[in-house]
Amino acid sequence: MAKQEYFLKQHPLVNLARPASGRMWTTAFCAFIAVMQSAFTDSFASLVLALSALAAALGTELILTWRKRGFDAVRDGSAAASALVFTLLLPNAIHPLYAVFGAVFAMAVIKHSFGGLGSNWVNPAAGGWLFLRFSWPGAFDSALKGSPLSVISEGLASGLSNPQGSPLGILKIAGGGTWIASRLDGTVSSALNGAVFSFVKAELPSGYVDLFFSRAPGIIADRGLAALLAGTVIVAAFQAGRVWVPAVYLFVYAVFVRIAGGVPFGGAAGSGDIIFGLFSGGLVAAAFLLAAEPVTGAKSAAGIFAGAVLAGFLTWLFRYQGFEAFGAFLAVLSVNAVSVIVRGFEFRYLYSGKGLSL
């Protein structure tokens, strides 16, 4: 019987410098240190969420794969990484039971219903977040009550605006005097203004330093931002992911924020606040831990690049036009969904039949 043979026009980029287990445990460590930063300022509620999600994910993994793999199922680190990254996307004040629900869904439905590691079409952590976000929106929103992004949304809904197009400006007004920059923020901002920005006749307003050391309610990725940024350096150093993917994603997003990101807050075109846009709403986690994840993306360089560009644009669109504070996660999920179509084009145009063999 004749059989069609296929030959590569170019090799798909399925391999990275590190094996899968090494990448997974590096990602898990990166997420865990961010969880710990958040935990130190919320009486360890963030850690309880992480442990709940971790126990649920590992337990689900073992139950579903015990006969075939035994404890090897959890040694590769994929379940641990998914659980801890999923925890980063949760509000620190949400009940741990919801973390259990989301982690079980991520493992049982997102990962294993499609065949296990490497077969899932969306990122399990992002899929678990989507399930939780839209299954229990009341619990999710209640846990974010009083968070900076929630206060800004409420301020915009009441008609507040800022001539500079600054979300921090809206936050200071909408907070009704209850939102005050910390002492650390004031000290660091003053030092930077005196030592750096004074030479270019600029001034860093108060509030930006607190983005990296937030004590307010919010998702854990935002509350543990300083540690998360340190973790991304580790991810890059150990070559656990392609660094250029989040770079492209963040660049595209930042360009759109600068051009049109200030308009929704009352500013003119070109007044968008890039610093706030990059360091809020889980952007760092979305860029380095979700968008750069190789399994759920395209396989060719062109496909991966297009996905990063699309994710950057959609993140801006969802956050600044759709007013979804965590639009970055929806953007990554959207790109995951169309990656199936992209892979079809990759097969058609990067692989070609070269004849028949009998």
N, C-alpha and C positions, 0 to 999 in steps of 0.2 A: 504494500500500500504506500502510495507516495506521501511524503512528509515534507512540509515546508520548513526550510531552515532560515533562521534569522541571524544577522550579523550586526554588531554594534557600529553605528556611525561615530558615536562617542560613548565613553563609559558613563553610566549613571553614577551620581555622587552618593553612593549608599554607604561608603566607608569613611570613618573619621579616624583621627590619630589614636584615639583611645577605644578599647573594647566597650561593649554596651554596659557591662557591669561597672566598669570604672567611671563611665559617664554618669550612670545612675546614682552611684554613691556620692560622687562629687556634687551633683545637683541636690541630693538630699542634705548634704552638709551645708551647702549654701542656703537652702531654705531654713534649716534648723537654727542657724545663728541669727537669722532675722526673727524667727519666732522667739528666741531667747531675749533679744533686745526688747521686743514688745512685752514679753512676760515680766520683765523687771519693773515695768511701770503700770501693770494692771493686776497686781497681786497674783501673778502667774496664771491668770485666766487663759492667756494665749497658749501656754504650755499644756494646760488641760485639754484645750481644743486639739492641739497637735497630737497628744498621746491618744485621745479618743479616735481621731481619724486614722492614726497609725495602727492602732489595735484592730479597728474595723477592716482596714485595707488588707493587713497581713492575714487576719482570720479568714476573710473572704477568699483571698488568694490560695490559702492552704486548703480550704474546703473544696474549692473547684478543681484543684490540680493535684491533690494528695496522692491519688492512685498512680498517676503518671510520673510525678516528679518528687514527691515527698517534700522535705525541707529545702531542696534545691530551688523550689518555686520562689522562695523569698530571699535567697542568697544573691540573686542578680541585682537586687536593689530597686527594681522597677516599681514594686508596690510601695516601698518606703518613700521613694522619690515622688510618686504621684500623690501619696497621702500628705506629705509635707508641703509640696507646692500647692495642693488644694487648700491646705490650712492657711497659706499666705493670702488667699483670695477671700477669706471669711472675715466678717466683722469680729473684733476681739470680744464683744459683749454678747454674742449669740450663744444659745444654749448648746452644750456639747453634744446633745442628742442629734442635733441637725448635722454636726460634723460626721457623726456615725452614718446617718442616712446618705449623705453625699458621698462618703468614701465607699460605702457598699455599692452604690449606684455606679460610681466611677469604675470599680473593679469588675463587678458582675455584668453590667450592661455595656458600658463603653468599651472596656478592654476585652473581656472574655466572650461576649456574645458574637464578636467578630473574629474570634480565633486566637486571642491572646496577644502577647507582646509582639509588636511589629505589624499586626493586622488591623488595629483600631484606626478608624478614619478620622477621628478627632482626638485631641489631647485628653486623656482621662481626667486630669485635674480640672481643666476648663469645662469638660462635660459635666463633671460633678458639681461645679459651681453653677452652671446653667440650670441643672436640675433643681438645685436648692433655691436659687434666686427666683425662679418662676413657679415653683411648687409652694413655697412658703414666703411670698413677698412681704407679708405683714411682719413676720418674725425678722426677716432680713432688714427691712427698713427701720423697725423699732430698735434693733441693735445698733444702727448707725445714727440714731437720734443724737444731736449735739456734735456730730463730727463736722470738721471744716467744710467738706463738700456738701453735706446736708444743709448746713447753715447758709452756704452760698446759694444753693438751689432755692431755699425758702426766701432768701433776700431778693433774688431775681424774680420769683413768682409774685412778690409784693410790689414790684416796680422799681427797685433800687437800681442804680447805675453808677458807673465811675468814669469820668472823662478820660482817664488814662487807660481804660480797658483792663484794669487790674482786678483779678479775682480776690486778691488779698485786700484790696480796698473795699470790695463788697463785704468781705468777711468781717472787717473791722467795724463796719456800720451795722450789718445785720446781727452781729453778736451782741449788740446793745450794751457794749462796754464790758461784757463778760469775757470776750476774747482778748487777751493781752499777751504780747510776746514775752517769752520767759527771760529770766536773767541771763541765761547762757546766750540766747539770741541777741540780747542787747550788747553783751560784752564782745561777742564775735563780730557782730555787725559793725560796731564802733571801731574795732581793731582793723577790719578790712577797709572801712571807709578812710581811716587815717593813713594806713600803710599802702593801700593799692589804688582805690577808686579816686582818691583826692588828686592823683596825678593826671587823671583824664577828666577831671571836673564832673564826676558822677557820684552818686550816692546809693548805697544798697539800703532799701527800706527795711524796717523791722518786719520779722515774720518768716523770712526765707530760711533762716538757719533752723527754725523749729520744724520745718518740713522733714528734716533728717533725724530729728529726735522728738517726734510727736508724743505727747502724753494724752491727747484727746482721743475720744472714741474714733474708730475707723477700722478699715481692713488692716490685717496684720502686715501686709506688704508695705503699706504706708507708715505704719507705726514702727517698723523695724528697718526703715530705709537705709540708715547708715551701715548697718551690718549687711544688708542685702547688697549694697554697692560693693562692699569689701568682698562678698561672696562671688560677685560677678568677675572680679579680678582673678579669683582662684579658678573659676570656670575657664576663663581665658588662658591662664597660665598653664593649666593642665590639659588644654586643648580638648575640653569636654564638649565643645560646640564650635560652630563657625562664627567667629567674632564679627565678620562683615555683615551677617544677616541682621542682628540688632542694630548695627551701625546704619545700614540703609534704611531700616524701619524707622529709627528715631530721627534720622535726617529728614526724611519725607514728611513725617509728622510735624517736626519742628518748623519746617518751611510753611506749611499750611497754618500752623498756630500763629506764626509771626505775621502772616499776611492777613488772616481773617479771624484770628482767635480773640481779638479784643472787641470786636463788634457786638457779640452777645452781651457783653458786660457794660456797654455804653461808650466804648472807645471808637476811634476811627480805624480804617483799614491800615494795616502796617503797625499796629500798636499791641499786638498779641504778646502775652507774658509767657515767654518760652520756659523760663525757670519753673514757674508754677505748673505749666503744662507737662513738663518732663518728670517732675518729682511729686506727682500726685496721681490718684486714680489707678494705682498699681501699674504704672507705665514700665517701670524697671523690671518687674516680674514678668509682665507680658512680653517685653522685648527679649530678655535674656533667657527666660525659662520656658516660655510658651512658643513664641514665634520662631525661635531658633531650634526647637526640638525637631530632629531630623525624620522621625518615623512618619509623622502626619503631614509632612510637606511634600513638595515636588522633589524629583531626584536629579534633575539637570541643573546646571548653573543658571541658565536662563529662566527656568521655571521657579527656582528658589528666589532669584532676584525679583521676578515679577510678583511673587507672593509677598515679599518684604515690602515692596512699593505699595501694593494693594492694601496690606495691613496698616501701613502708616496713614494712608489716605482715609481708610474706613475708621480708624481710631479717631482722627480729627472729626470726621463726619458725625460719628455717633456721639462724641463728647460735646462738640460745640454746636452742632445743628440739631441733633436728636436729644441733647441734654440728658444723656445717660452717663452718670458720673464714672461708671466702670465700663465704658464703651470699648476700652482696649481688649477686654476679654471677649466681648462679642465680635470684635474685629478679627481676632485670631481664630475664633470658631468659624467665622464666615469663610476665611481663607482656607481653613482645614476642609470645609465642605466642598469648595470648588477645586481643591487639589486633586480630587478623584478625576475631574474632567481634564485637568492639566496633565495628569499621568497618561490619560488616553492620547492626548496630542504628542506627548513625549514618545510613547510607543510607536505612534504612526510616523513621526518625523525623525526620530533618533535611531530607530531600528528599521531595517529594510530587508525584504526577502531577497535572497541571492540564488534562488534556484531550488530544485527538488532533489531529495535523496530518497532512495527506495529501501 
